[in-house]
Amino acid sequence: SGIVGLGRTPWSLVTQTGVAAFSYCLAPHDAGKNSALFLGSSAKLAGGGKAASTPFVNISGNGNDLSNYYKVQLEGLKAGDAMIPLPPSGSTVLLDTFSPISFLVDGAYQAVKKAVTVAVGAPPMATPVEPFDLCFPKSGASGAAPDLVFTFRGGAAMTVAASNYLLDYKNGTVCLAMLSSARLNSTTELSLLGSLQQENIHFLFDLDKETLSFEPADCTKLS
């Protein structure tokens, strides 16, 4: 049907309507339900002590125009109880709903890939299904993959369940819906949070306060 732009461009829906805030909540891709988008005064989180907030950050990469995107700073990442190494300065995370899969700085991606392989307990497929790097035969998986916990500047922690990053793809195959950010050819320590990993999390973008807030939600029930 088309694309709705929410970025910092003159032609985006957010800019043209002049709203100071917007929020969205992506329903699971296999739920057969619509996702919710709220503009202006209706863009609110339920709260109840579950919401967390982190400030937007501004960076400019050499040859990369990132000014139109909303970015936050990742300062910690865990896979279950295992700490995933990040660059000393952390990693800038770009929020994206166009890409279904996430991209992590290479060192973090390789560590997540290893942790998931150990947890699943099945030998990876010699030839993964494109475009993924890591796939398993579902029938051979004996263990449960851990939740991933992303901690952003200010201590805002976001939990991504295994069901949001291990994709039941096809023909009994399960694939890690993440890739190395080396594929993005970026000159900055950039990660990207894709739409699969954003499912069932309500995100609020406050353009006046320059903050991103979020909380877990059942996105199929928001209207």
MOJOFEN-V699024 format. One record per residue. N is the residue number from 1. RES is the residue in three letters. SS is DSSP state (hx for helix, st for strand, lp for the rest). Layout:
# MOJOFEN-V699024
n->[N | N]
res->[RES | RES]
ss->[SS | SS]
This chain:
# MOJOFEN-V699024
n->[1 | 2 | 3 | 4 | 5 | 6 | 7 | 8 | 9 | 10 | 11 | 12 | 13 | 14 | 15 | 16 | 17 | 18 | 19 | 20 | 21 | 22 | 23 | 24 | 25 | 26 | 27 | 28 | 29 | 30 | 31 | 32 | 33 | 34 | 35 | 36 | 37 | 38 | 39 | 40 | 41 | 42 | 43 | 44 | 45 | 46 | 47 | 48 | 49 | 50 | 51 | 52 | 53 | 54 | 55 | 56 | 57 | 58 | 59 | 60 | 61 | 62 | 63 | 64 | 65 | 66 | 67 | 68 | 69 | 70 | 71 | 72 | 73 | 74 | 75 | 76 | 77 | 78 | 79 | 80 | 81 | 82 | 83 | 84 | 85 | 86 | 87 | 88 | 89 | 90 | 91 | 92 | 93 | 94 | 95 | 96 | 97 | 98 | 99 | 100 | 101 | 102 | 103 | 104 | 105 | 106 | 107 | 108 | 109 | 110 | 111 | 112 | 113 | 114 | 115 | 116 | 117 | 118 | 119 | 120 | 121 | 122 | 123 | 124 | 125 | 126 | 127 | 128 | 129 | 130 | 131 | 132 | 133 | 134 | 135 | 136 | 137 | 138 | 139 | 140 | 141 | 142 | 143 | 144 | 145 | 146 | 147 | 148 | 149 | 150 | 151 | 152 | 153 | 154 | 155 | 156 | 157 | 158 | 159 | 160 | 161 | 162 | 163 | 164 | 165 | 166 | 167 | 168 | 169 | 170 | 171 | 172 | 173 | 174 | 175 | 176 | 177 | 178 | 179 | 180 | 181 | 182 | 183 | 184 | 185 | 186 | 187 | 188 | 189 | 190 | 191 | 192 | 193 | 194 | 195 | 196 | 197 | 198 | 199 | 200 | 201 | 202 | 203 | 204 | 205 | 206 | 207 | 208 | 209 | 210 | 211 | 212 | 213 | 214 | 215 | 216 | 217 | 218 | 219 | 220 | 221 | 222 | 223]
res->[SER | GLY | ILE | VAL | GLY | LEU | GLY | ARG | THR | PRO | TRP | SER | LEU | VAL | THR | GLN | THR | GLY | VAL | ALA | ALA | PHE | SER | TYR | CYS | LEU | ALA | PRO | HIS | ASP | ALA | GLY | LYS | ASN | SER | ALA | LEU | PHE | LEU | GLY | SER | SER | ALA | LYS | LEU | ALA | GLY | GLY | GLY | LYS | ALA | ALA | SER | THR | PRO | PHE | VAL | ASN | ILE | SER | GLY | ASN | GLY | ASN | ASP | LEU | SER | ASN | TYR | TYR | LYS | VAL | GLN | LEU | GLU | GLY | LEU | LYS | ALA | GLY | ASP | ALA | MET | ILE | PRO | LEU | PRO | PRO | SER | GLY | SER | THR | VAL | LEU | LEU | ASP | THR | PHE | SER | PRO | ILE | SER | PHE | LEU | VAL | ASP | GLY | ALA | TYR | GLN | ALA | VAL | LYS | LYS | ALA | VAL | THR | VAL | ALA | VAL | GLY | ALA | PRO | PRO | MET | ALA | THR | PRO | VAL | GLU | PRO | PHE | ASP | LEU | CYS | PHE | PRO | LYS | SER | GLY | ALA | SER | GLY | ALA | ALA | PRO | ASP | LEU | VAL | PHE | THR | PHE | ARG | GLY | GLY | ALA | ALA | MET | THR | VAL | ALA | ALA | SER | ASN | TYR | LEU | LEU | ASP | TYR | LYS | ASN | GLY | THR | VAL | CYS | LEU | ALA | MET | LEU | SER | SER | ALA | ARG | LEU | ASN | SER | THR | THR | GLU | LEU | SER | LEU | LEU | GLY | SER | LEU | GLN | GLN | GLU | ASN | ILE | HIS | PHE | LEU | PHE | ASP | LEU | ASP | LYS | GLU | THR | LEU | SER | PHE | GLU | PRO | ALA | ASP | CYS | THR | LYS | LEU | SER]
ss->[lp | lp | lp | lp | lp | lp | lp | lp | lp | lp | lp | lp | hx | hx | hx | hx | hx | lp | lp | lp | st | st | st | st | st | lp | lp | lp | lp | lp | lp | lp | lp | lp | lp | st | st | st | st | hx | hx | hx | lp | lp | lp | lp | lp | lp | lp | lp | lp | st | st | st | st | lp | lp | lp | lp | lp | st | lp | lp | st | lp | lp | lp | lp | lp | lp | st | st | st | st | st | st | st | st | st | lp | lp | st | st | lp | lp | lp | lp | lp | lp | lp | st | st | st | st | st | lp | lp | lp | lp | lp | lp | st | st | st | lp | hx | hx | hx | hx | hx | hx | hx | hx | hx | hx | hx | hx | hx | hx | hx | lp | lp | lp | lp | lp | lp | lp | lp | lp | lp | lp | lp | lp | lp | st | st | st | hx | hx | hx | lp | lp | lp | lp | lp | lp | lp | st | st | st | st | st | lp | lp | lp | st | st | st | st | st | lp | hx | hx | hx | lp | st | st | st | lp | lp | lp | lp | st | st | st | st | lp | st | st | st | hx | hx | hx | hx | lp | lp | lp | lp | lp | st | st | st | st | lp | lp | hx | hx | hx | lp | lp | st | st | st | st | st | st | lp | lp | lp | lp | st | st | st | st | st | st | lp | lp | hx | hx | hx | lp | lp]
